[in-house]
Amino acid sequence: MIAKTPNYKLNKPEDDDFFDVEHWNENMDKIDKAIKQAAEPEENMKGAAADKDGAAGLVPLPKAGEQEKYLRADGTWQTPLDTKYPVFKGATEDAAGEAGLVPVSSVPNRFKYLRGDGHWVLPPDTKYDVFKPAKINDATMTDPGTSGLVPAPHVEEPHKYFLSGDGTWKELLIDTGWVDLGINTNTFKLYNASDPVQYRKVGNMVTIRGVVSPAAQLSGDTGQEMITILPEDCRPSRKFYAVCQGTGINRWLLTITTAGLVSFSRYGADEYGSASTSVWLPFEASFYID
């Protein structure tokens, strides 16, 4: 490909390029156009009118005596309108103020604020009490409370707390929804697929539910057999017990430890007995966590 000059992109053949008269003619056309443009002076800008836009161009020549005038958008040199404005007038109890310049402030007033009446003054005392929440005094009267400062929030895990209308910071009740738990398949199996072992945490309340059967025959004595384990943030602060229904008139004890171990024990009616692989062991229990 033939080389080009950097500015006007004229064809610049090398020694080993094939000479083409079209390249030469193209150069001549570009040179002719550039010379013509340089010889013709650019027109002055065209000013805008009420119904027509202006056009770009050279700044029009100012005449002698117009040195303090300014170029207006209509393309003429003009003296600006008077830009001296009065100081704004402050409002009174029975009349609105008027727009204008901000009044001058003296050095002693540098820490004061412009008031609506036009004076530089110090604001009134801005120390406020904590807001008072609304209260119901009796069945027919409501105390709406008073405005004030927001009470200091909790330092520990502040993102969990929101200001309630009663003036206290309350933890948002986050609902996990029902979450499936794995079970100890060495000892238990699901009784059916429609009743999996699950937990749900709403705020500080945890509920666990499910239906299982022994994977092999179990002794229903006081020895505890682990069914599943709860996540760390869903474990009780003290050991939790619940008596659950079994097959027929049999009952069994559900135990949840502070380590989150959910266990089976004490199966039977009048006395402890064995639990076969067909035994029905449903459970649902709820407890609060600290």
Secondary structure, 3 states (H helix, E strand, C coil): CCEECCCCCCEECCCCCCCCHHHHHHHHHHHHHHHHHHHCCCCECECCECCECCECCECCCCCCCCCCCEECCCCCEECCCCCCCCECECCCCCCCCECCECCCCCHHHCCCEECCCCCEECCCCCCCCECECCEECCCCCEECCECCECCCCCCCCHHHEEECCCCCEEECCCECCCEECCCCCCCEEECCCCCCCEEEEECCEEEEEEEEEECCCEECCCCCEEEEECCHHHCCCCCEEEEEECCCCCEEEEEECCCCEEEEEEEECCCECEECCCCCEEEEEEEECC
